[in-house]
Amino acid sequence: MTQPGLPGRAGFAFWWPVTVRWGDMDAMGHVNNIIYFQYLEAARVGYFEGKGWESGDTSPTRHGPVVVSQTFNYRRQLRYPADVDVGVACTEVRGRSFVLSYGVFRKGSDELIGDGNSVLVWLDYGIGKAVQIPPDLRLHLTRM
């Protein structure tokens, strides 16, 4: 059962599986705080790939998403061995940026391990500045 104010599985349409590695743990015997950002990154890349966004184009005219801020709330400790599901949802689309929300759940359960958000800008790599999100991309972000 989801606690009021906390994300539940129903809030996410995209899922990315993660297997906790032995090396993810710290000296305290639980997954190190920074490792969760790697889990979010893997899920975010999977989310983008699911939208058909390729990262191989490095041309100066390329536009793409760039993380400008990120938060994570640690709700439960996680230890090896474990498997988790990382849910990703686009929860807000602004003029030049959008927000991805995440929920990390123990695999096959409603147990919320942690949750967070990333703010991403749509960057013109040639000029190094955020630009307006194209209308077709805006529509695509709100569909998944």
Residue pairs with C-beta under 8 A, 6 or more apart in sequence:
1 110
2 8
2 9
2 10
2 110
2 112
3 112
6 75
6 112
6 115
7 87
7 101
7 103
7 112
7 115
8 103
8 110
8 112
9 87
9 103
9 105
9 110
11 87
11 89
11 101
11 103
12 87
12 88
12 89
12 101
12 103
13 89
13 144
14 43
14 46
14 47
14 50
14 87
14 88
14 89
14 144
15 85
15 86
15 87
15 88
16 42
16 43
16 46
16 47
16 85
16 86
16 88
17 83
17 84
17 85
17 86
17 107
18 39
18 42
18 43
18 83
18 84
18 85
18 86
18 104
19 82
19 83
20 31
20 78
20 79
20 80
20 81
20 82
20 83
20 84
21 80
22 80
24 31
24 32
24 35
24 80
25 31
25 32
25 79
25 80
26 32
29 79
30 77
30 78
30 79
31 77
31 78
31 79
31 80
33 72
33 74
36 72
36 74
36 104
36 114
36 116
37 70
37 72
39 84
39 86
39 104
40 70
40 72
40 86
40 102
40 104
40 116
40 118
42 86
43 86
43 87
43 88
43 102
44 67
44 88
44 100
44 118
45 55
46 88
47 88
47 100
47 144
48 55
48 65
50 144
51 140
51 144
53 64
53 65
55 64
58 125
59 125
60 125
60 126
61 125
61 126
62 125
62 126
63 122
63 123
63 124
63 125
63 131
63 134
64 122
64 123
64 125
65 98
65 120
65 121
65 122
65 123
66 120
66 121
66 123
67 118
67 119
67 120
68 97
68 119
68 120
68 121
69 118
69 119
70 116
70 117
70 118
70 119
71 116
71 117
72 102
72 114
72 115
72 116
73 114
73 115
73 116
74 113
74 114
75 112
75 113
75 114
75 115
76 111
76 112
76 113
76 114
78 84
78 106
78 113
82 106
82 107
83 106
83 107
84 104
84 105
84 106
84 107
84 113
85 104
85 105
85 106
85 107
85 108
86 102
86 103
86 104
86 105
87 102
87 103
87 104
87 105
88 100
88 101
88 102
89 100
89 101
90 98
90 99
90 100
90 101
90 141
90 142
90 144
91 99
91 100
91 101
91 117
92 98
92 99
93 99
93 133
93 138
93 141
93 142
94 133
95 132
95 133
96 121
96 122
96 130
96 131
96 132
96 133
97 119
97 120
97 121
97 122
97 130
97 133
98 119
98 120
98 122
98 133
98 141
99 117
99 118
99 119
99 120
100 117
100 118
100 120
101 115
101 116
101 117
102 115
102 116
102 117
102 118
103 112
103 114
103 115
104 112
104 113
104 114
104 115
105 111
105 112
105 113
106 113
121 130
122 130
122 131
122 132
122 133
122 134
122 137
123 129
123 130
123 131
124 130
124 131
133 141
